[in-house]
């Protein structure tokens, strides 16, 4: 299986210009110089940059969540120089806001071969909603994107990584064929694709370990504990406690 990398913002300054994000989003602001180092490492290791998410192990797929402006200003030109492409998942009701992609940006990215996908309507926690609420988040965002970009939208990135059987079922009913998650749970193999969430404090050694599937003990333990705590507390309470701790 190809290595699917999940990025958010690629920033060329110490701080992102986006001010209305959820607390903790800054943990995924990868600096431009680090992004270039990661690209260089992939090239050295002879990874092929591809859009085939079911490709070989020595292939890498780029995905970007949230639809920040830097995806157009910074990321897209780099990918185009490499003759590579990526999946860009946008939050429908933030399109055109300060710091986020505009409809013109998205149209130009689509014309350049980038794939545009949905990241929900409001970026809310889907598992905390009723089935009607989930359906509105997923179908309305899909409709808005398709109406404005005049193309079929069949890719979804689960907002904030919170999903369950209901979310996946409704997503498939809405017409999403590729559902991207962060941590894939047992029983969710059909149509769900796990990604490697790249963080802003990773060294190139940690990036290499994650991509190579040789994650260190500390990183593996953290991932296991995080999933365990989420399961015990539930998504909504987990997110609330996480937000409070990050503010402190």
Order of alpha helices (4+ residues) and beta strands (2+ residues): beta-beta-beta-alpha-beta-beta-alpha-beta-alpha-beta-alpha-beta-alpha-beta-beta-beta-alpha-alpha-alpha
